[in-house]
Amino acid sequence: MSATIYCYHCHVQHSRDEMRLVITKTGKRWRCERSIKSAQADRKTRDAFGRQISAINKAEAQANIRMRSKD
């Protein structure tokens, strides 16, 4: 089995010891402890975490676009 697991919440690979298997309406999903703790925090902290993850995802998407345009 792989040493990392994909977090459905923040869309990042994490080591297995950072992950928890949670049950959702659609089935079992892996979620990182960091995202679980952030969801339990106050609204200001949750919003900051969401903006951080969005910035990471946006940077990754832009990097993928640049790599494809070089071909």
C-alpha positions in Angstrom: 0.0 0.0 0.0 1.1 3.5 -0.7 2.8 5.6 2.0 0.5 8.6 1.2 -3.2 8.9 1.0 -5.2 11.5 -0.9 -7.3 13.9 1.3 -10.7 14.5 -0.4 -11.1 17.8 1.6 -7.8 19.7 0.8 -6.9 17.7 -2.4 -3.4 16.9 -1.2 -1.5 13.7 -0.6 -0.6 13.2 3.1 1.3 10.5 5.0 -1.0 7.7 6.4 -0.4 8.7 10.0 -1.9 12.2 9.3 -5.1 10.8 7.9 -8.4 9.6 9.4 -11.1 7.6 7.6 -14.4 9.4 8.0 -17.9 8.3 7.0 -19.9 10.7 4.8 -23.3 10.4 3.2 -21.7 9.0 0.0 -19.3 6.6 1.8 -16.0 6.4 3.5 -13.4 9.1 2.7 -9.9 9.9 3.9 -9.4 13.3 5.5 -6.3 14.8 7.0 -6.3 15.7 10.7 -5.4 19.3 9.8 -8.6 19.8 7.9 -10.7 18.1 10.6 -9.2 20.4 13.3 -9.7 23.5 11.0 -13.4 22.6 10.5 -13.9 22.6 14.3 -12.3 26.0 14.8 -14.1 29.3 14.8 -15.3 30.9 11.5 -12.3 33.2 11.1 -9.9 30.3 11.4 -11.9 28.2 9.0 -12.0 31.0 6.4 -8.3 31.5 6.7 -7.7 27.8 6.2 -10.0 27.7 3.2 -8.2 30.7 1.6 -4.9 29.0 2.1 -6.0 25.8 0.5 -7.6 27.7 -2.4 -4.4 29.6 -3.0 -2.4 26.3 -3.0 -4.9 24.7 -5.5 -4.9 27.8 -7.7 -1.0 27.9 -7.8 -1.0 24.2 -8.7 -3.5 24.6 -11.5 -1.6 27.5 -12.9 1.6 25.5 -12.8 -0.1 22.7 -14.7 -1.3 25.2 -17.3 2.2 26.6 -17.8 3.7 23.1 -18.1 1.1 22.2 -20.8 1.6 25.4 -22.7 5.4 24.7 -23.0 4.7 21.5 -25.0 
